[in-house]
Each structure stands twice: as structure tokens, then as C-alpha cells.
Amino acid sequence: MALHAKTTSKRDVLPMKRKRPEALTEREQEVLQLIWAGLKSKEIAQRLKISVKTVEAHRANMMKKVRVSNAAQLLNAAIQEGLIQIR
């Protein structure tokens, strides 16, 4: 029985490069800042005079653009990419 050596590809060795996220709209940036400030969707909606569904749509669009699956990852990526201002 012959043993086959496993070949290592560049993908196995090099870390995956994340493509730069698509630019956020001004409104998405506003929503992101308010998420960072700790506001809930309802509070963001009231402050921006938009519906909760619209806030949730902005959050979903941002997560898609930044390629993450939850709000914590969104904030982490936003910090790393300089998308939010830390005060």
C-alpha cells in the first residue's frame, strides 16, 4: 500500500485576505455609530425618525457589505476598518 504525501496549497498556509468592504452609505454610518453607542433598534428608529424595520434593513445591509454574521462582528470589523469613530 503506497502512502500519499498530502500536498499543501497556498490556501492552507496563507491567511485568507479579506476584500475591503463595500462603502457604507451616510445613513448606514449613522446607524452604525448608534449601534456602537449601545442603542437598540427601536431607540435608533426613534432617534432617526425611521421604522424599526428600516434600522434592521440597514444593519443587515452593513453586515452583508462587511461580510459578517452578527452585530458584534460588525462592530469589530468596523473598528478594524476605521468605519466608526471611537470617542
N, C-alpha and C positions, 0 to 999 in steps of 0.2 A: 504494500500500500504506500503510495507516494504522498509525501506531505507537501502541501502548497503553502508557500510563504504569503502572508497577507500583504498586499501592496498598499502603501499609504498614499492617499491622494493629498493634494494641497488643501482640499477642503477639510480633511481630517486634522491637519496640522495648524493651518492659519485660522485665526478667529474670523467669523463672518463680519464683513463690513456692512454696516447699516447705511442704506442710502439716506441722504439728507431728507428730512421730512418736507412734505409739500407745505408751502407757506400758509399760515393761518390768516383768516380774514380779520378785519378790525374787531368785529363782533365776537368772533371766536377768542381773540386775545382778551377781550373784556371778560368773557365768561371764564376763561382760564384763570385770570387774575382773581376773580371772585371765588372760584373753587379753591385756589391757593389760600385765600383769606379764610377759608373754612365754612363758607356759606353753603347751605343746602339748595337743591334745585328750586324749591318753592321761594326761598329768600332771594335767589338770583333773579328769578322771574319777576318778583315784585319790584326789585330794585331797577331792573332794566325795562320794566313795563312790557314784558313779553309773556307768553304762556309757558307753563312748566314743560309741555311737550317740545316747545322750541328750544328751551335750555337743554333738554335731553338730546335733541337732534344735534345741537352744536357740540355737545360732549361726544356723541357717537362719531360725528364727522372728524373731530380733532383726534380721537383715538385711532380712527382709520388712517388719517394722514400721517400720524406719528408712528403707526404700526404697533400699537399696544392693545391690551385687552381689558384693562381696568383703570380706575381713576388714580390709584397710587402709582402705577407705571406711567400714566400720562404726566403726572407731576414730576416724577423722576426724570423722564425724558425731556420735559420742558426745561428743567433746571440745567441738565447737561447740554442742551442745545441753545441755551440762553433765550428761551422763549418767554420766560417770566422774570419779573424783577423781584429779587429778594430784598426786602426792606429791613 
